[in-house]
Structure formats: structure tokens, C-alpha cells
């Protein structure tokens, strides 16, 4: 059975959506054939319809519809996936921009802080270097002063010891070393003349000239010029008290006067040397204490300088890294 198709004007193209009534007629024909002849009739109708152009168009349209729907689903899936990617990317980009902006602000605060700290550490390093140089200069100055003072003391000590030795030798020569002999032998004469140079040097020292009276100085000078005059006879005007003050024994030869003067000079030099020794000991102790204090201060300054220099280097490195990171972040945001 062929369905009856209404007459259509020639040379007129039907719109694709106009096929829907035709497709409805085909369905009606199939239903009619099914009611008259059953399934076999339907197959006959379908077979006959497949041979018509309209049937082929309908089949093509059905196929196109299926493909369009399938393509639409795929495109919808692609669009949904792309839209989701866009949303996620935009959200991530927005978060990245926010994080990087916050990072730039944080780095700016850190850079300002590090600049201040680096400047502070630099100033402290320079000050510590000045204090270390000052400490070393003070140590060198104190050492130089101490060396000069010791050299002066050592010279004075040597001269005083020489004078003391000469005075002691002269006194022993005048007393005959306590043996009860006058200086009459050639040996005692030679011994007496040998100490004259030492006595002359002792008389030239301020400590002796300031202690002796003018009369005593004249006696000593006379002794230096004519030592033999004091060897064989008792000097005029010698008192018993002068004889008793002789520390070299009870023997009192005629040279008692010069012996008393020399004994006084001996005591003066000995006392002055003892005082110089005590002062030197005190000066040495003070110098050692000063140097110990200065050395402790120097070690503290050096340790502080090392710590400050280390902090300065670390902060300077961190500052450079922060500035580099800030520049890179700004470039990335640009």
C-alpha cells in the first residue's frame, strides 16, 4: 500500500521542519498496515517506503538528528569542561594575584626593616672597629710608658747598686775590713784608691748632693783628691758619737769622719733604692692589672665585632634576596 501524498507545486523546496507531517503520515500508514496484515504487512510497507525519496530523506533526517544530538552532547560536555577550567583558572589567577600582591607588600615591609637593621649593624661594626683600634693604641701606649719607666728604674737601680758597692768598699778599706789595721800596706792603699772613682760618681748623684751639707761635701771632695790624708791619722773634730755610729765594727781609725759621711751616703742610696724597688713593684702590678683589663675588653670587643659582622652579612644577604624576589614578583604581575 502506498500512502497518498498531497500534491505540491513544482520547483518548491520544502523546509526541513515541513517533513514532520510526512513522517506522521508514514507512521499512520505503518499503523494501518499493522492492523490489516500484522507484522508481515508492516515489513511490506517499510520495504516499499524505503524505496521512496521521502523515506530516504526521513531516514537521513533521523540520522542527522541523532548525530546532531550526539554532537550537541559532546559539545556541551566540552563547553562544560572548558567553562569549569575557565572558572578554576580565573579563581586561581585571582588568588595568585592576591597572594603576590600581599607578598610584594610583605617584602616591602621586610626590606625597610632590613635596610634599617643593616645600617644599624654597619654603624655598630664601625664603632667597634674604632674601639678596638683605640684599645690596641692604649695598650701600646701603656706598654711604651711602662718600658720607659722600667728602663729609667733599671738605670737608676744599676747606678744606685754601683754607688752602694763603692761606698761599702770605701768604708771597708778605711776600716781595714774590721781587722784593726791602719791603711799602711800597699794592698790597703791600692784598695782605697780603687773606690775613689765610685765615690766620685756617688757624689754626683742628686740623691747624695741633696742630703749632704756643704761642709760634708767639702770633706768628701778632699777625700777624693787626697785619700791618703784620711788613712794614717785621725781627722780633726771627730766626736765619740760619730765613732759609735760606725756600722762596720767598733774599731774607730782616724778616718772616722769620712766613714760617717760615707755611711750616711750609703744609707741614703740604700733607702732610695728600696723605695725605687717598691715603686717599681707597684708600677709593675698596676701595669699588669691594666693590661689584663684592656685584654679582656679587647676580647669582648672582638667577639662583639664578630657577632655584629655576622649579623650584618646575613641581613645584607637577606635584603638582596628580598629585593630580587620583589622585583621578580612585580615583573610577573606586570
C-alpha positions as CSV (number, residue, x, y, z in Angstrom):
1,X,0.0,0.0,0.0
2,X,1.4,3.4,-0.9
3,X,0.3,6.4,1.2
4,X,-1.3,9.2,-0.6
5,X,0.9,12.3,-0.6
6,X,-0.7,15.7,-1.2
7,X,0.2,17.5,-4.5
8,X,2.9,20.1,-4.1
9,X,3.8,22.8,-6.6
10,X,6.8,22.2,-8.8
11,X,10.2,23.9,-8.2
12,X,9.5,24.5,-4.5
13,X,11.8,23.3,-1.8
14,X,10.2,22.3,1.5
15,X,11.8,23.4,4.8
16,X,13.3,20.6,6.8
17,X,10.8,21.1,9.6
18,X,8.0,20.6,7.0
19,X,8.9,16.9,6.9
20,X,7.2,16.3,10.3
21,X,3.7,15.9,8.8
22,X,5.1,13.5,6.2
23,X,6.8,11.5,8.9
24,X,3.4,11.4,10.8
25,X,1.7,10.0,7.6
26,X,4.4,7.4,7.4
27,X,3.7,6.4,11.0
28,X,-0.1,6.3,10.3
29,X,0.5,4.1,7.3
30,X,2.6,1.7,9.3
31,X,-0.1,1.5,12.0
32,X,-2.8,0.9,9.3
33,X,-0.7,-1.9,7.8
34,X,-0.1,-3.4,11.1
35,X,-3.9,-3.5,11.8
36,X,-4.7,-5.2,8.4
37,X,-1.8,-7.6,7.8
38,X,0.1,-7.7,11.1
39,X,3.9,-7.7,11.3
40,X,4.3,-9.0,7.7
41,X,2.3,-6.1,6.5
42,X,4.5,-3.7,8.3
43,X,7.6,-5.2,6.7
44,X,6.0,-4.8,3.3
45,X,5.1,-1.3,3.9
46,X,8.6,-0.5,5.2
47,X,10.2,-2.2,2.3
48,X,8.0,-0.2,-0.1
49,X,8.7,3.1,1.8
50,X,12.5,2.6,1.7
51,X,12.3,2.9,-2.0
52,X,10.7,6.3,-2.0
53,X,12.8,9.6,-1.8
54,X,10.7,10.9,1.0
55,X,11.6,7.8,3.1
56,X,15.2,8.2,2.4
57,X,15.0,11.9,3.4
58,X,13.3,10.9,6.6
59,X,15.9,8.4,7.4
60,X,18.7,10.9,6.7
61,X,17.0,13.4,8.9
62,X,16.7,10.9,11.7
63,X,20.3,10.0,11.3
64,X,21.2,13.7,11.3
65,X,19.1,14.3,14.3
66,X,20.9,11.5,16.2
67,X,24.3,12.9,15.1
68,X,23.3,16.4,16.0
69,X,22.1,15.4,19.4
70,X,25.2,13.3,19.9
71,X,27.4,16.2,18.7
72,X,25.5,18.5,20.9
73,X,26.1,16.4,23.9
74,X,29.8,16.2,23.1
75,X,29.9,20.0,22.6
76,X,28.0,20.6,25.8
77,X,30.5,18.3,27.6
78,X,33.4,20.2,26.1
79,X,31.8,23.5,26.9
80,X,31.1,22.5,30.5
81,X,34.7,21.3,30.8
82,X,36.1,24.5,29.3
83,X,33.8,26.6,31.5
84,X,34.9,24.7,34.5
85,X,38.6,25.2,33.5
86,X,38.0,28.9,33.0
87,X,36.3,29.3,36.4
88,X,39.1,27.4,38.1
89,X,41.8,29.2,36.2
90,X,40.3,32.6,36.9
91,X,39.9,31.7,40.6
92,X,43.5,30.5,40.7
93,X,44.8,33.6,38.9
94,X,42.8,35.8,41.2
95,X,44.2,34.0,44.2
96,X,47.8,34.2,42.7
97,X,47.4,37.9,42.1
98,X,46.1,38.5,45.6
99,X,48.9,36.4,47.1
100,X,51.6,38.0,45.0
101,X,50.3,41.5,45.9
102,X,50.3,40.6,49.5
103,X,53.8,39.2,49.1
104,X,55.0,42.4,47.5
105,X,53.7,44.4,50.4
106,X,55.2,42.0,52.9
107,X,58.5,42.1,51.1
108,X,58.4,45.9,51.1
109,X,57.9,46.0,54.9
110,X,60.7,43.4,55.3
111,X,63.1,45.4,53.0
112,X,62.5,48.6,55.0
113,X,63.2,46.7,58.2
114,X,66.3,45.0,56.8
115,X,67.6,48.3,55.5
116,X,67.4,49.8,59.0
117,X,69.0,46.7,60.6
118,X,71.8,46.6,58.0
119,X,72.5,50.3,58.6
120,X,72.5,49.8,62.4
121,X,74.8,46.8,62.2
122,X,77.1,48.7,59.9
123,X,77.3,51.6,62.3
124,X,78.0,49.3,65.2
125,X,80.7,47.5,63.2
126,X,82.4,50.8,62.5
127,X,82.2,51.9,66.1
128,X,83.5,48.5,67.4
129,X,86.4,48.8,64.9
130,X,87.2,52.2,66.3
131,X,87.0,51.0,69.9
132,X,89.3,48.0,69.1
133,X,91.8,50.3,67.4
134,X,91.6,52.6,70.5
135,X,92.1,49.7,72.9
136,X,95.2,48.5,71.0
137,X,96.6,52.0,70.9
138,X,96.1,52.4,74.6
139,X,97.8,49.0,75.2
140,X,100.7,50.1,73.1
141,X,100.9,53.4,74.8
142,X,100.8,51.8,78.3
143,X,103.4,49.3,77.2
144,X,105.6,52.1,75.9
145,X,105.3,54.1,79.1
146,X,106.0,51.0,81.2
147,X,109.0,50.1,79.2
148,X,110.3,53.7,79.6
149,X,109.7,53.7,83.3
150,X,111.4,50.3,83.7
151,X,114.4,51.4,81.7
152,X,114.6,54.5,83.9
153,X,114.3,52.4,87.0
154,X,116.8,49.8,85.8
155,X,119.3,52.6,85.1
156,X,118.8,54.1,88.5
157,X,118.9,50.7,90.2
158,X,122.2,49.9,88.5
159,X,123.7,53.2,89.4
160,X,122.5,53.0,93.0
161,X,123.9,49.5,93.4
162,X,127.2,50.7,92.0
163,X,127.3,53.6,94.3
164,X,126.3,51.4,97.3
165,X,129.0,49.0,96.4
166,X,131.6,51.7,96.1
167,X,130.6,53.3,99.4
168,X,130.7,49.9,101.2
169,X,134.1,49.1,99.7
170,X,135.5,52.5,100.7
171,X,134.3,52.1,104.2
172,X,135.8,48.6,104.5
173,X,139.1,49.9,103.1
174,X,139.1,52.8,105.6
175,X,138.5,50.4,108.5
176,X,140.8,47.8,107.2
177,X,137.8,45.4,106.9
178,X,137.5,45.4,110.7
179,X,140.9,43.8,111.2
180,X,142.3,46.6,113.4
181,X,144.8,47.8,110.9
182,X,145.6,51.2,109.6
183,X,145.8,51.6,105.8
184,X,149.6,51.4,105.8
185,X,150.2,48.4,103.5
186,X,150.4,48.7,99.7
187,X,147.4,46.4,99.4
188,X,145.1,48.7,101.5
189,X,146.4,51.8,99.7
190,X,145.5,50.3,96.3
191,X,142.1,49.2,97.6
192,X,141.4,52.7,98.8
193,X,142.3,54.4,95.6
194,X,140.3,51.9,93.6
195,X,137.0,53.0,95.2
196,X,137.6,56.7,94.7
197,X,136.0,56.7,91.2
198,X,132.9,55.1,92.6
199,X,132.7,57.6,95.4
200,X,133.1,60.5,92.9
201,X,130.2,59.1,90.9
202,X,128.0,58.7,94.0
203,X,128.7,62.3,95.0
204,X,127.5,63.5,91.6
205,X,124.1,61.8,92.1
206,X,121.3,64.2,93.2
207,X,120.2,61.9,96.0
208,X,123.6,62.4,97.6
209,X,124.2,66.0,96.9
210,X,120.8,66.9,98.3
211,X,121.3,65.1,101.6
212,X,124.9,66.3,102.3
213,X,125.7,69.6,103.9
214,X,128.2,71.8,102.2
215,X,130.9,71.0,104.8
216,X,130.4,67.3,104.3
217,X,130.7,67.8,100.5
218,X,134.0,69.6,101.1
219,X,135.2,66.7,103.2
220,X,134.3,64.1,100.6
221,X,135.9,66.1,97.8
222,X,139.1,66.4,99.9
223,X,138.9,62.6,100.4
224,X,138.6,62.1,96.7
225,X,141.6,64.4,96.0
226,X,143.8,63.1,98.8
227,X,142.5,59.8,100.1
228,X,145.8,59.1,101.9
229,X,145.1,62.1,104.3
230,X,142.3,60.0,105.8
231,X,144.2,56.8,106.2
232,X,147.0,57.4,108.7
233,X,145.7,59.9,111.2
234,X,142.5,60.8,113.0
235,X,140.7,63.6,111.4
236,X,140.2,66.7,113.5
237,X,136.9,67.2,115.2
238,X,135.8,63.6,115.3
239,X,133.3,63.0,118.1
240,X,132.6,59.9,120.1
241,X,129.0,59.8,118.7
242,X,130.5,59.5,115.1
243,X,132.6,56.7,116.3
244,X,129.6,54.9,117.8
245,X,127.6,55.2,114.6
246,X,130.0,53.1,112.6
247,X,128.1,50.0,111.4
248,X,131.2,48.2,110.3
249,X,132.5,47.4,113.8
250,X,133.7,49.0,116.9
251,X,137.1,49.8,115.5
252,X,137.5,53.6,115.1
253,X,140.5,54.6,113.0
254,X,141.5,58.2,112.3
255,X,139.2,58.2,109.2
256,X,136.1,58.2,111.4
257,X,134.8,61.5,109.9
258,X,134.8,60.4,106.3
259,X,133.4,57.0,107.3
260,X,130.5,58.7,109.0
261,X,129.8,60.7,105.8
262,X,130.1,57.7,103.6
263,X,127.9,55.7,105.9
264,X,125.2,58.4,105.6
265,X,125.6,58.4,101.8
266,X,125.3,54.6,101.9
267,X,122.1,54.7,103.9
268,X,120.6,57.3,101.6
269,X,121.3,55.3,98.5
270,X,120.0,52.1,100.1
271,X,116.8,53.8,101.3
272,X,116.3,55.4,97.9
273,X,116.9,52.1,96.1
274,X,114.4,50.3,98.4
275,X,111.9,53.0,97.7
276,X,112.5,52.7,93.9
277,X,112.1,48.9,94.2
278,X,108.8,49.2,95.9
279,X,107.6,51.8,93.4
280,X,108.7,49.5,90.6
281,X,106.8,46.6,92.1
282,X,103.6,48.7,92.4
283,X,104.0,50.0,88.9
284,X,104.5,46.5,87.5
285,X,101.4,45.3,89.3
286,X,99.3,48.2,88.1
287,X,100.6,47.7,84.6
288,X,99.7,44.0,84.6
289,X,96.3,44.7,86.0
290,X,95.7,47.4,83.4
291,X,96.9,45.1,80.6
292,X,94.6,42.3,81.8
293,X,91.7,44.7,81.9
294,X,92.5,46.0,78.4
295,X,92.9,42.5,77.1
296,X,89.6,41.4,78.5
297,X,87.9,44.5,77.0
298,X,89.6,43.7,73.6
299,X,88.4,40.1,73.6
300,X,84.9,41.3,74.4
301,X,85.0,43.9,71.6
302,X,86.4,41.4,69.1
303,X,83.7,38.8,70.0
304,X,81.0,41.5,69.7
305,X,82.5,42.6,66.4
306,X,82.4,39.1,65.0
307,X,78.8,38.7,66.0
308,X,77.8,42.1,64.5
309,X,79.7,41.4,61.3
310,X,78.0,38.0,61.0
311,X,74.6,39.6,61.6
312,X,75.4,42.4,59.1
313,X,76.4,39.9,56.4
314,X,73.2,37.7,57.0
315,X,70.9,40.7,56.9
316,X,72.6,42.2,53.8
317,X,72.2,38.8,52.0
318,X,68.6,38.5,53.1
319,X,68.0,42.1,51.9
320,X,69.4,41.4,48.5
321,X,67.3,38.2,48.2
322,X,64.2,40.1,49.3
323,X,64.7,42.9,46.7
324,X,65.3,40.3,44.0
325,X,62.2,38.4,44.9
326,X,60.1,41.6,45.0
327,X,61.4,42.7,41.5
328,X,60.6,39.2,40.1
329,X,57.1,39.3,41.6
330,X,56.4,42.7,40.3
331,X,57.6,41.6,36.8
332,X,55.3,38.6,37.0
333,X,52.3,40.7,37.9
334,X,53.0,43.3,35.1
